[in-house]
Amino acid sequence: MTAPNTTPLRWGILGTGTIAGVFARDLPLSAGATLLAVGSRSASTAEGFAATHKVQRAHGSYEDLVNDGEVDAVYVATPAHLHADHVALALNAGKHVLCEKPFTLNGAQARDLASLARSKNLFLMEAMWTRFLPAMHRLRALLAEGVIGDVLQVHADLGLPVALDPKARIYSPELGGGSWMDLGTYGVSLAHMVLGVPESVQGAGHLVETGVDGHAAALLTYASGAVALLSSSIQSAGTQEATIVGTRGRIHLPAPWWCPVELHLYRLKDKPSLRGRLGLAVVAHVLPRPPAGWAGSLSRWMARQTPRPQRLRLPFSGIGLHLEASEVARCVAAGETQSPLMPLDESIAIMDTLDTVRAQMGLEFPGE
Ligand SMILES: NC(=O)c1ccc[n+]([C@@H]2O[C@H](COP(=O)([O-])OP(=O)(O)OC[C@H]3O[C@@H](n4cnc5c(N)ncnc54)[C@H](OP(=O)(O)O)[C@@H]3O)[C@@H](O)[C@H]2O)c1
């Protein structure tokens, strides 16, 4: 038996924007990682990024980065419309790849990348960092243990207001922007993780003057009878909460659910208490003719009947991007070419769901 590979994975970052900087700051928190190189379209930008983040090598082109013989894995941190080209560039140079969300512009591109990675026997994963946070590990464990019974509903919102700017990536159709692609993808990913591939997808959204959606929503239905209700916005502050509802209780992910540090677990009692049954009898017999002031008492009583949550604290260090990097290192060391926590077929299915809603709201990206 060969010993597991314990050499740290040597990373190269492709692109030097906002999330590339966050990844560079978080990476030292990952035990199995060395930040070796960065690549930019411009040598001076690469050098500036390298100086800021103490990166050993600065490459003035993406080609030079992927052809750096000592880089093991490339983190693709460019806008969504470039993911397909940049992932292919890195795979064709023999590198393992972690690619920012949304994985690609559409399902067809995701399929092509998955085939390419498989043909080259290289690791590839969508950087859906939320999945690797401690709260998400606990959520999956609680669901697998059946703590809330059979899951019937998933609710998730991600609405973050961003000032309308035609030059901003998130407002640009050329760069694959829009609330649904950028933020809605988190809720779609959560629904796919919990419930699998939907049977039907019905969506709607409102396109703003730049041509991308300012807000969107979707209803996913499943063969099991479960449903998922998802929403996204770049024009309003949403609740940013998510809830998984089951036959025996529910798990609430308080805002911001997409980087949660705690879970609230509500379990139903096996049978209603005597007090609860008495209360229901009162509601059934007195409600049709309530005395004055009764509504306030009723709502206070109803609030007391709601089960108290068990608060599970699940903090983590940094922003949390190092945890996905650690998963890449674990998989590569184990000779796995995809992660069981974010498999390629699931990224493809997520892109298909995003595509369906985009088609329904009339959002097509240039060149598609
Ligand atoms: N995980 C998260 O929480 C999170 C947060 C934010 C964004 N993201 C995702 O990360 C990706 C990048 O987002 P970002 O906010 O970091 O973007 P950004 O700040 O605009 O940076 C993108 C970088 O890509 C490179 N690039 C190459 N061609 C480009 C082009 N035509 N236009 C603009 N940039 C180009 C540039 O680097 P060079 O100039 O050095 O070549 C640029 O700095 C997106 O897919 C986004 O959805 C994820």
The ligand as a Gaussian input file, in Angstrom:
#p B3LYP/6-31G(d) Opt

LIG

0 1
 N      -17.067000      32.658000      -3.677000
 C      -17.519000      33.881000      -3.499000
 O      -17.978000      34.262000      -2.427000
 C      -17.425000      34.838000      -4.641000
 C      -17.438000      36.198000      -4.379000
 C      -17.272000      37.066000      -5.453000
 C      -17.138000      36.564000      -6.735000
 N      -17.171000      35.238000      -6.962000
 C      -17.032000      34.694000      -8.317000
 O      -15.675000      34.855000      -8.704000
 C      -15.586000      35.218000     -10.080000
 C      -14.825000      36.529000     -10.182000
 O      -15.533000      37.521000      -9.458000
 P      -14.799000      38.847000      -8.880000
 O      -15.835000      39.568000      -8.127000
 O      -13.531000      38.492000      -8.221000
 O      -14.506000      39.606000     -10.246000
 P      -13.534000      40.833000     -10.490000
 O      -13.218000      41.527000      -9.222000
 O      -14.124000      41.616000     -11.605000
 O      -12.191000      40.146000     -10.988000
 C      -12.152000      39.326000     -12.124000
 C      -10.718000      39.178000     -12.589000
 O      -10.746000      38.394000     -13.767000
 C       -9.759000      38.821000     -14.669000
 N      -10.353000      39.071000     -16.000000
 C       -9.990000      38.459000     -17.140000
 N      -10.727000      38.873000     -18.172000
 C      -11.576000      39.786000     -17.692000
 C      -12.575000      40.580000     -18.289000
 N      -12.859000      40.511000     -19.604000
 N      -13.261000      41.421000     -17.507000
 C      -13.011000      41.495000     -16.199000
 N      -12.064000      40.751000     -15.563000
 C      -11.337000      39.914000     -16.310000
 C       -9.133000      40.097000     -14.099000
 O       -7.865000      39.749000     -13.585000
 P       -6.527000      40.188000     -14.358000
 O       -6.734000      41.632000     -14.742000
 O       -5.474000      40.012000     -13.368000
 O       -6.358000      39.319000     -15.561000
 C      -10.064000      40.500000     -12.978000
 O       -9.393000      41.093000     -11.914000
 C      -17.025000      35.254000     -10.592000
 O      -17.329000      34.033000     -11.186000
 C      -17.850000      35.454000      -9.328000
 O      -19.166000      34.917000      -9.428000
 C      -17.291000      34.363000      -5.923000

